[in-house]
Amino acid sequence: NIIMRPLYKLDSKKCQFCFTEQTYSHYPKRTYTMIRNPRDHVISQYFHCAESKEHHFYAKFMPSLDEWLEAWVLALDNETKAEENEKFKCYDPRNKQTSFVYSHLANDEKKDLETLDKRFEVIAPFERMDTSICVIFIQFSGRVPDECVCASEREKNRNRNSELVDHGVKHHGSSFVTTAEQDGMIAKITTEDVMLHKYTNQLFEKKLKETEEVYGITVC
């Protein structure tokens, strides 16, 4: 997840819009973030460590996907095992996204939704990238780009296949086919992330509706 922080003081200079992968902070006046499907996010973490150019020096420490997932399942509520897993020189995928934006959920849907809504100007699903970016931009700038309005000529001609940064990996979280056993292990280490993703979609639908009503548009 990328937390987007505008008007953030960085190196003694104010940025108009700052992108960071830091954990949530109350310092910025307005904060925006995207949350990814937990299954896709875990798979993406694995292949980033196993295949990416940035991680190539440490790739030799990575076991098979099954072994990596099993090791982190065993590390649930076991910090000794978690410390042992540092040998992989990779991410700790246990509810990774929740740890960045919330630390731990309160297991109270109403309270969790209120907290997330208060912390983020927009919390959006990564899977709806185009719509999410449009809502974030509109909320941040107060301006509606033609590309974000359904049925506009610029929206019809918008290039939705722009080049993405893939870090040199061969396999991607959204397209990699996992086994039922792998999905089961991922589910065990992302119980809070699954709830966070659910809450994200609920809050985003609310923000999307508000945006469309205020500006009298349908966002694509």
N, C-alpha and C positions, 0 to 999 in steps of 0.2 A: 504494500500500500504506500502511496505517496501523499504526504500531508502538504497541502499547499498553503503557504502563509504570506499574505500580502502585507505591505507596510511593516516589514520586519527589519529591524536594525541589524545589519550584517557588515562587519568590518568598518564600522563607523559611517556607513552609507545606507540610506534608506532605499530598499528595493520596492519597485511597484508591485511585483509579484514574485515571491520566493518559493522555489521548489526544494523540498528536503525529504529525507527519509528518517528524520528524527522522530522520537516519540512525541506524543501530544504535550503541548505547553499552553498555559493560560496567558502567556505573554502577548502574542499577537492579538490585534483587535478582532480580526476575522480569520477563521481557519476553515479550510476545505480539505476533504479527503475522499479517496476512492477505496472501496473494499472489494476484494476479488473472491470469486467462488473458492471456498476453502480447499476442495479437492484439487482444483487446477493450481492453486497457489503452492500447495505442498509438492506436487509433481514438478512445478517450475523451479522450486528451491533445489530439489534433488538434481535436476539436469543442469541447473546453473553451476552447481558445484562439480558435477561430473563431466561437463562438456564445454563450458564457456571459456572464452579466451582469457577473461580476467582471472579465472580460477585454475588455469591449466597446470600451474605448479603444484597445486594441492590435489588435483584429480586422482592421483595415485592412492590417496588415502580413502577414497570412496568405495564402499562395498556395493553389492547389488542393491537394487531398489528394495527388494523384499527384506534383505538383511538390515538396511538402513531404517526402514519403517518399523521392523520388529524391535530394533534397538531402542527406538524412541517410544514405542508402546511400553516396553519394559521400564522406561525412565519416568513413566507417569507416577507422580508422588514418590519418586525415588531419585533424589538429587545426587546420590553417589553414582548411580548409573548414568545420570545426565552428564556428570563431570567426566565419566569414562568415555562418553560419546563425543567429547571434544576432540578425540583422536581423528575424527573424520574431517576436521578443519572445515566444517560446513555450518549451516544454520541449525538452530534449535527450532524445529517446526511445530512444537507444542503450542497451539493457540497463538501463533506468532502475531497475527493481525490484532487480536484483542489486546495483547500485551503492549502494542504500540499506541493504541487509541484510548484504552480504558483501564489497563492493568488487569482487572478481573471484573467480570459482569456480576451484578448483584443478585442474579437469579430471580429478579422481580421485573417482569416485562414492562410494567408502567414506569418504574424507576429507571430502568435501563434506557428506555426510549426518551424519557425526559432529560437524562444526563447527556445522551448523544446529541439530542436536538439542541441543547444548550451549548455544547462544546463546539459544534460545527455549523457554520453558515449553510453548508451543503455537505451531506455525506451521501456518496453516490456509488452505484454498482459499476465495477470495472467492465462487466460484460456489456453494458449499454454505453460504451465509450462515447459515441457521437452525441447522444442525448445528454449524457452526464457533463461533457465538456461545455455544451451549449448552456445548460442550466447554471453551471458554475460561472461561466463568462458573463451571462446576463445578470446574475445576482451580484457579481463583483463590480461590473462596470455600469450597470443600469442601461445598457445599450443592447439592442437585438440585431445581431448579424443576419443578413438575408439567408445565409447558408443554414441557419438554425430554424427557419420557418418552413413548415411543410408546404409543398406545392409552389414555392417560389422558384423562379428560373435558376437562381444561383444554387438553391438546394438540389434541384434536379441534376445540375451539372457538377455537383460536388464530387471530388475524387474520394471514394471510400476505400481505396486500395493503396493509400499512401504507404511509403516504405516505413517499416517498423524496425526498431533496434532489437535484434534477437540475440546479441552477445555471442554470436557464433555457435549457438547450440543447435543440435540436430532435432531434438525432440522438444515439444512444447506442451505445457500443462493442459491447454484447452483441447488439444487434438490427440494426445497420447492415450492409447487404449489400455486401461488398467483391468486387472482381474478382480473378481468379487472379493477375494481374500485381501488384496491390496486396498480396495475401497473400504473394507471393514477396519483395517488398521488405521487408515487415514481418518476415518470417522471417530475412532477412539482418541486420537491426539488433537482433534479439532472441534470438540463439543462446543466450546465457547465461540469459536470462529463461525460455526454453523449458525448459532443464534445471532451473532453480530451481523452476519450476512443477511439473515432474515429481517432484522431490525433496519438494516441499511435500505433494503428494498421498500419497507413500509414507509420510512421517513422520506425516501426519495420520491415516491409516488405522491406524497403530500406536498413536497416542495415543488415538484413538476406541475401539479394542479394549480398551486398558488401562483407560480410564474406565468402559466398560460392565462389564468384569469386576470392577473394584474395587467399584462401586456396585450391581451386579446389576440393571442396567437396559439397555434398548435406547434409545439417543439418537436423536431425530428431528431 
